[in-house]
């Protein structure tokens, strides 16, 4: 209770002092990135499986490597890739491959086992060795040559796999990656996207009015929309300028940015249920970090007006670096693994997770690019 009071007082104080409108220096942002990543890697020396949560961390860790050039960051991801044999789910029998939810080795076509390919491809581009992307090419080539288009049936999957498609296009030049990307994206839009609110439901179970928040409102889960928004930024980064569907992705990204801007809380964070803050009140880091990353990315690439969106990005980072980031380097207030905003669920300074740290690193790196206007230490 005492900690909750202190948190509330701190957030109110930050909102009232106007600190959130101050611009941090690039060095301050870099210090926060390194503090968070050092804490995570030093407290997690053993590498886990190639499932989505670990893999999401590594997407952020690789951005931190590109930004800082710290060899320890690259080596940490390389060791993880080696530990997992440069694979996701490992079944060799394609007749048994599935893509509904599953954590065993036969769920090869499930996107949560494919996000690891993003990091493998990044490592390949640093030092091209065929074994690093052999499994990624095998799995995605098989998938693209099936008649199904319903592979991305949950919002998270858009972050997990859309960037895999554009990254593989970058290294292979195979246009099928881009055509299937749009085909699968179109299916996802048809079951999860709300054209009125310009946001995504987590999956078909949560579409209004079949599902409602505690107060009868549409229930858009912040982390779910964060996955989509960040995924779109990554797609636009790698997508060819002349791709026939580029404008569709860009329009969706810009419209989501408008909706995201409207739902930010005065203290800089986004609540877990975006349109119903009272449903699960209080700060949450993973959704906030993905939104902050996407806003900074859009500003950096000229797709979002700085005058409109920079104040929101800075407020997001103010929360992330001064409330979520603890003095020891732990990134707190990360909602645990789940698929929705849960009323009464405790999310506090000790609530941390690999994917939340990854999102924090993404946000910090993109803000550092914005503030420093210096090229990455490592080209990618």
HELIX and SHEET records of a PDB file:
HELIX    1   1 UNK A    2  UNK A   17  1                                  16    
HELIX    2   2 UNK A   19  UNK A   21  5                                   3    
HELIX    3   3 UNK A   26  UNK A   43  1                                  18    
HELIX    4   4 UNK A   52  UNK A   68  1                                  17    
HELIX    5   5 UNK A   71  UNK A   83  1                                  13    
HELIX    6   6 UNK A   94  UNK A   96  5                                   3    
HELIX    7   7 UNK A  111  UNK A  113  5                                   3    
HELIX    8   8 UNK A  116  UNK A  126  1                                  11    
HELIX    9   9 UNK A  131  UNK A  144  1                                  14    
HELIX   10  10 UNK A  156  UNK A  172  1                                  17    
HELIX   11  11 UNK A  176  UNK A  192  1                                  17    
HELIX   12  12 UNK A  204  UNK A  206  5                                   3    
HELIX   13  13 UNK A  222  UNK A  238  1                                  17    
HELIX   14  14 UNK A  246  UNK A  262  1                                  17    
HELIX   15  15 UNK A  285  UNK A  300  1                                  16    
HELIX   16  16 UNK A  306  UNK A  319  1                                  14    
HELIX   17  17 UNK A  320  UNK A  324  3                                   5    
HELIX   18  18 UNK A  354  UNK A  372  1                                  19    
SHEET    1   A 2 UNK A 193  UNK A 194  0                                        
SHEET    2   A 2 UNK A 199  UNK A 200 -1                                        
END                                                                             
